[in-house]
C-alpha cells in the first residue's frame, strides 16, 4: 500500500512538473516570436496599397533555408504576398479569421517537422485590403528535445526520491515497531512460563499499554490464586463434616439424634459448597471492565438488609451522587458492598451511614456504623484468610478477607478507622483512572 501511494505521488508530481515546465517553454517561445514580429514590422513599409518588405532580414535565421525560424505574410484573402527565405517551401497554413491586433497560436506538422505557429492581425489602413496576417513559425525540435531530457531527469529524480523515501520509511517502521516486537517476545516468554510480567524498558508511548497489560496479568494471576484458595477452603471445610458423617454411618444403630446430626452436617456441606462456588465464580473477571452505576446497587443491598435485620429498625443514611460509577466487574462491586454493609448492619445498633463520592479519578466508599467498634490491634487480623476473632460471629473474618482479595486485584485500598457514629468506618479507595482507560 505504501509503495502504491509513493508511486501515485511520484506520478502526480511528475505530471504537474512536466506540464509546468512545458508551459514555461511555450510561453517563452511565444515571447520570442512576438519580439521577432515587432522587429519584422519595423522593416515593413506600406505604400500605394502595397507592402514593401526587404528580401533579407537582420535576423539571419529568416535568411537561411530550413533554419527552424520562418515568417509568412498573408493578405485578407489568405494569399501569400511575402515569405522569408527560410519559409519559401512551407505552405501558408491558412488560419481561421483573425482580427487585427490579436494573436492566435497553434501547432502544425510539415512532414516530420513540428511547427509552433503564432499569427498576428495587422492593418495599415481602414480598408479590408490593407489588413494582413503575419505568421511566425518556429521548429519545436529543440523544445521537444528539452522536454524529453527534462522528462528523463525528472523520472530519475522522482524515482530516486521515491526509492529513498521507501527505504527510509522501511527503516523508520522497523525502528518504530521494534518496541512492539519486544512486547511480543516478552509475551511469548510469559506464555512459556519464563516471566510473569512485561519487564522490559519501553518508550513512553507504549508504557500505558504495558502497564495495563501487566495489570491484566496480575488480575489473572490473582484470579487463579483465588480459585486455588477457594478449592483449598472447600476441601478443608468439608473434612470435618465428612469425618463426622463417616463415623455415624459406621455405627451399628443410628438413632434420631444421629439422624439430626447427619442433616445438620449435610446442610453445612451444602451451604459451604454453595458459598465457595459462588466465591470462585463471582470473583474479579480481569478483562471484563464495565461502567457500573453504584447508587442502585447500594439501594438494593440496603433494602434487603433492612428486611434481614428488621428487628433492629435500622436507620440507613445514603449520601451517593447519581453520577458515581464503578469501573470493573459488577459481581466484584456487589461482593464488596454486600460484605461491608452486612457487617455494618450486623454489628451496628441503630444507625448506618454510607457515603460514596468520586473526585480527581479516585472513587471513595465509606461505610459507618454505630456498633462497638473494632480494636486497633485486631483490625489487620480480621482481614487475614482463615483468622477469626473470638469476639466476632462466624463469617465476618472470611467475608472481610474476601473483600481484601478483591480490592487487591483492583489495586484499591481498604482502611479501617473509628466512625463518627461511634462504631467502625470502612473506607475504600479505587483509582478509576487506572481501571478506566477507554
C-alpha positions in Angstrom: 0.0 0.0 0.0 2.8 2.4 0.9 4.6 1.6 -2.4 1.4 2.3 -4.4 0.9 5.6 -2.6 4.5 6.6 -3.2 4.2 5.6 -6.9 1.0 7.6 -7.3 2.5 10.6 -5.5 5.6 10.5 -7.8 3.5 10.1 -10.9 1.2 13.1 -10.0 4.1 15.3 -9.0 6.0 14.3 -12.3 3.0 15.2 -14.5 2.5 18.5 -12.8 6.1 19.4 -13.0 6.3 18.3 -16.6 3.2 20.4 -17.6 4.6 23.4 -15.7 8.0 23.1 -17.5 6.2 22.7 -20.9 4.1 25.7 -20.2 7.1 27.8 -19.3 8.9 26.8 -22.5 5.8 27.5 -24.7 5.3 30.9 -23.1 9.0 31.7 -23.6 8.6 30.7 -27.3 5.6 33.0 -27.6 7.5 35.9 -26.3 10.4 35.2 -28.7 8.1 35.1 -31.7 6.4 38.3 -30.6 9.8 40.0 -30.5 10.6 38.7 -34.0 7.2 40.0 -35.2 7.9 43.5 -33.8 11.4 43.6 -35.5 9.8 42.4 -38.8 7.1 45.0 -38.7 9.7 47.7 -38.1 11.2 46.7 -41.5 7.9 46.8 -43.4 6.5 49.9 -45.3 3.1 50.3 -46.8 2.9 52.4 -50.0 0.3 52.6 -52.7 -1.7 49.7 -51.2 1.4 47.5 -51.3 3.7 46.1 -48.6 7.3 46.7 -49.1 9.3 44.1 -47.2 13.1 43.7 -47.5 14.2 40.4 -49.0 16.9 39.9 -46.3 16.1 40.4 -42.7 18.5 41.4 -39.9 18.0 38.0 -38.1 20.0 35.6 -40.3 17.6 32.6 -39.3 15.0 34.1 -41.6 17.5 34.2 -44.4 18.7 30.5 -44.1 16.5 27.8 -45.6 15.2 25.2 -43.1 16.7 27.2 -40.2 13.8 26.4 -38.0 12.6 30.0 -37.8 10.1 31.1 -40.5 7.9 34.1 -41.4 5.0 34.5 -43.9 2.6 37.4 -44.7 -0.9 36.7 -46.0 -3.4 39.2 -47.4 -7.0 39.5 -46.4 -7.8 36.6 -48.8 -5.2 34.4 -47.1 -2.9 34.6 -50.2 0.8 34.7 -49.6 2.3 38.1 -50.5 5.7 37.6 -48.8 7.7 35.0 -47.1 11.2 34.8 -45.6 13.8 32.8 -47.5 13.6 30.1 -44.8 9.8 29.7 -45.4 9.8 29.5 -49.2 8.9 25.8 -49.3 6.4 26.0 -46.5 2.6 26.0 -47.1 0.5 29.0 -45.9 -1.1 27.2 -43.0 -4.3 29.2 -43.6 -5.7 30.2 -40.3 -9.2 30.9 -39.2 -10.3 34.5 -39.5 -8.2 36.6 -37.1 -9.0 40.2 -36.1 -6.4 43.0 -36.2 -4.3 43.2 -33.1 -5.0 39.7 -31.9 -2.6 36.7 -31.6 -3.5 33.2 -32.5 -1.4 30.2 -31.6 -1.4 26.6 -33.0 0.7 23.6 -33.9 1.2 22.1 -37.4 3.2 19.4 -39.0 5.4 19.9 -42.1 6.4 16.4 -42.8 8.4 15.2 -39.8 8.8 18.7 -38.6 6.5 20.0 -35.9 6.0 23.8 -36.0 4.7 26.2 -33.5 2.7 29.0 -35.3 2.0 32.5 -34.0 -0.5 34.5 -36.1 -1.0 38.2 -35.7 -3.5 40.5 -37.4 -2.0 43.7 -38.8 -3.6 46.7 -40.6 -2.0 49.6 -42.5 -5.3 51.3 -43.4 -9.0 51.3 -43.0 -9.9 49.2 -46.0 -10.1 45.4 -45.9 -7.3 45.2 -48.5 -5.0 46.9 -46.0 -5.3 44.0 -43.5 -2.8 41.3 -43.3 -1.9 38.2 -41.3 1.7 37.9 -40.1 2.7 34.2 -39.5 5.8 33.5 -37.4 6.8 29.8 -37.1 9.4 28.0 -35.0 10.6 24.4 -35.2 9.6 22.6 -32.0 12.5 20.2 -32.2 14.7 22.0 -29.7 11.9 22.4 -27.3 10.8 18.8 -27.6 14.3 17.6 -27.0 14.5 19.8 -23.9 11.2 18.4 -22.7 12.3 14.8 -23.3 15.6 15.5 -21.4 13.6 17.1 -18.6 11.3 14.1 -18.5 14.2 11.7 -18.2 15.8 13.8 -15.5 12.5 14.2 -13.7 11.9 10.5 -13.8 15.3 9.7 -12.4 15.0 12.3 -9.7 11.5 11.3 -8.6 12.3 7.6 -8.8 15.4 8.2 -6.7 13.4 10.3 -4.2 10.6 7.7 -4.1 13.1 4.9 -3.5 14.9 6.9 -0.8 11.6 7.7 0.9 10.5 4.0 0.7 13.8 2.9 2.2 13.6 5.5 4.9 10.0 4.5 5.7 11.0 0.9 6.0 13.8 1.8 8.3 11.5 4.0 10.4 8.8 1.4 10.5 11.4 -1.3 11.5 12.8 1.1 14.2 9.3 2.2 15.3 7.9 -1.4 15.5 10.9 -2.7 17.4 9.4 -1.9 20.8 6.2 -3.8 19.8 8.4 -6.8 18.7 10.0 -6.6 22.2 6.5 -6.7 23.7 5.6 -9.7 21.6 8.8 -11.5 22.6 8.1 -10.7 26.3 4.5 -12.0 25.9 5.9 -15.2 24.4 8.2 -15.6 27.4 5.2 -15.1 29.7 3.2 -17.7 27.7 6.2 -20.1 28.0 6.3 -19.6 31.8 9.7 -17.8 31.7 8.3 -14.5 33.0 5.2 -13.3 34.9 5.2 -9.7 33.7 6.4 -7.4 31.0 9.7 -6.2 32.5 11.5 -4.6 29.5 12.3 -0.9 29.0 9.7 0.6 26.6 9.2 4.0 25.1 6.8 6.3 27.0 4.2 5.9 24.2 3.9 2.2 25.0 4.1 2.5 28.7 0.3 2.8 29.2 -0.1 -0.3 27.1 2.5 -2.3 29.0 1.2 -1.0 32.3 -2.3 -2.2 31.6 -1.1 -5.5 30.3 0.8 -6.0 33.5 -2.3 -5.1 35.4 -4.4 -7.6 33.5 -1.7 -10.3 34.1 -1.8 -9.5 37.8 -5.5 -9.7 37.7 -5.5 -13.2 36.1 -2.8 -14.4 38.4 -4.9 -13.2 41.4 -8.0 -14.9 39.9 -6.1 -18.2 39.6 -4.9 -17.8 43.2 -8.4 -17.2 44.4 -9.6 -20.3 42.6 -6.9 -22.3 44.4 -7.8 -20.7 47.7 -11.5 -21.4 47.2 -10.8 -25.1 46.4 -8.4 -25.3 49.4 -11.1 -23.7 51.6 -13.7 -26.0 50.2 -11.6 -29.1 50.8 -10.7 -28.0 54.3 -14.3 -27.1 55.2 -15.6 -30.5 54.1 -13.1 -32.6 56.1 -14.8 -32.2 59.4 -18.4 -32.9 58.2 -17.3 -35.9 56.2 -15.4 -37.3 59.2 -18.5 -36.9 61.4 -20.8 -38.4 58.8 -18.4 -41.3 58.3 -18.3 -42.1 62.0 -22.1 -42.0 62.3 -22.6 -44.2 59.2 -20.3 -46.9 60.7 -22.3 -47.1 63.9 -24.4 -50.2 64.3 -27.5 -48.3 65.1 -28.5 -44.8 64.1 -30.9 -43.0 66.3 -32.9 -39.8 65.9 -30.0 -37.7 67.4 -27.6 -39.1 64.9 -30.0 -38.5 62.0 -30.4 -34.9 63.1 -26.6 -34.6 63.2 -26.4 -36.0 59.7 -28.9 -33.5 58.4 -27.1 -30.7 60.1 -23.8 -31.7 58.5 -25.4 -32.2 55.1 -26.8 -28.7 55.3 -23.5 -27.3 56.4 -21.8 -29.0 53.5 -24.4 -27.7 51.0 -24.0 -24.2 52.3 -20.2 -24.4 52.2 -20.2 -25.7 48.6 -22.6 -23.1 47.5 -20.6 -20.3 49.2 -17.2 -21.5 47.8 -18.6 -22.0 44.3 -20.2 -18.6 44.3 -17.0 -17.1 45.6 -15.0 -18.7 42.8 -17.4 -17.8 40.0 -18.2 -14.2 41.1 -14.7 -13.1 41.6 -12.9 -10.4 39.7 -13.2 -11.2 36.0 -10.0 -9.5 34.8 -10.7 -8.4 31.2 -14.4 -7.5 31.7 -14.3 -3.9 32.7 -17.7 -2.2 32.8 -19.1 1.1 33.9 -21.5 0.2 36.8 -23.8 2.8 38.4 -23.3 2.5 42.2 -26.4 4.0 43.8 -29.0 1.5 42.5 -26.8 -1.4 43.8 -26.4 0.1 47.2 -30.1 0.8 47.5 -30.9 -2.8 46.6 -28.5 -4.1 49.2 -29.7 -1.8 52.0 -33.3 -2.6 51.2 -32.5 -6.3 51.7 -30.5 -5.7 54.9 -33.4 -3.8 56.5 -35.6 -6.8 55.9 -33.0 -9.2 57.3 -32.4 -7.0 60.4 -35.9 -5.7 60.7 -35.9 -6.3 64.4 -33.2 -3.6 64.8 -35.3 -0.9 63.0 -32.0 0.4 61.5 -31.7 3.9 60.1 -29.6 3.8 56.9 -28.4 7.1 55.5 -27.2 7.2 51.9 -25.0 10.0 50.5 -24.4 8.8 46.9 -24.5 11.1 43.8 -26.3 9.5 41.0 -23.3 10.1 38.6 -21.0 7.9 40.7 -19.9 4.8 38.7 -17.6 1.9 39.3 -15.2 0.7 36.6 -14.9 -3.1 36.8 -17.0 -6.2 37.3 -20.5 -5.9 38.7 -20.1 -9.0 40.9 -17.0 -7.7 42.5 -18.7 -4.5 43.5 -21.7 -6.4 44.8 -19.4 -8.7 46.9 -17.5 -5.8 48.4 -20.6 -3.7 49.2 -22.7 -6.6 50.4 -20.0 -7.7 52.9 -19.3 -4.3 54.3 -23.0 -3.3 54.5 -23.9 -6.7 56.1 -21.2 -6.3 58.7 -22.4 -2.7 59.5 -26.0 -3.9 59.9 -25.0 -6.9 61.9 -22.8 -5.1 64.4 -24.4 -1.7 64.3 -27.0 -0.7 66.8 -29.4 1.8 65.2 -27.6 4.0 62.6 -25.7 3.1 59.4 -24.2 5.7 57.1 -23.0 5.0 53.5 -21.2 7.8 51.6 -19.7 7.5 48.2 -18.1 10.2 46.0 -15.7 10.4 43.1 -13.0 13.2 42.8 -9.8 13.5 40.9 -10.1 10.0 39.5 -10.5 8.5 42.9 -13.7 6.7 43.9 -14.1 6.7 47.7 -16.6 4.4 49.5 -17.3 4.9 53.3 -19.4 2.6 55.4 -20.1 3.8 59.0 -21.9 2.0 61.9 -22.6 2.9 65.5 -21.6 -0.5 66.9 -18.9 -1.4 69.4 -16.1 -0.8 67.0 -13.0 -3.0 66.3 -9.9 -2.7 68.5 -6.9 -1.2 66.6 -4.8 -4.2 67.3 -7.3 -6.5 65.7 -8.1 -4.5 62.5 -5.4 -6.2 60.4 -6.1 -9.6 61.8 -9.7 -9.7 60.6 -8.5 -9.2 57.0 -6.3 -12.3 57.1 -7.6 -15.5 55.5 -8.5 -18.2 58.0 -8.3 -15.9 61.0 -11.4 -15.4 63.1 -11.7 -13.3 66.3 -13.4 -14.7 69.3 -15.4 -11.6 69.7 -16.8 -11.9 66.1 -19.5 -14.0 64.8 -18.6 -16.8 62.4 -18.2 -15.5 58.9 -17.1 -11.9 59.3 -13.4 -12.6 59.1 -14.0 -14.7 56.0 -16.1 -12.0 54.3 -13.6 -9.2 55.0 -10.7 -11.4 53.8 -12.6 -11.9 50.5 -13.1 -8.1 50.3 -9.4 -7.6 50.8 -8.6 -10.1 48.0 -11.0 -8.4 45.5 -9.6 -4.9 46.4 -6.0 -6.2 45.9 -7.0 -7.3 42.4 -8.1 -3.7 41.7 -5.1 -2.3 43.5 -7.6 -0.5 45.7 -7.0 0.4 49.4 -9.1 -0.5 52.4 -8.8 1.5 55.6 -10.4 0.7 59.0 -10.9 3.5 61.5 -13.3 4.7 64.2 -16.5 6.1 62.9 -18.1 9.4 63.8 -21.2 7.4 64.7 -19.3 5.7 67.4 -18.6 2.3 65.7 -16.3 1.4 62.8 -15.7 3.1 59.5 -14.5 1.1 56.5 -13.1 3.3 53.7 -12.2 2.0 50.2 -10.4 4.0 47.5 -10.4 2.9 43.9 -8.2 4.6 41.2 -10.7 5.0 38.4 -8.1 6.4 36.0 -6.1 3.2 36.2 -9.1 0.9 35.6 -10.9 3.1 33.1 -8.6 3.8 30.1 -11.3 3.9 27.4 
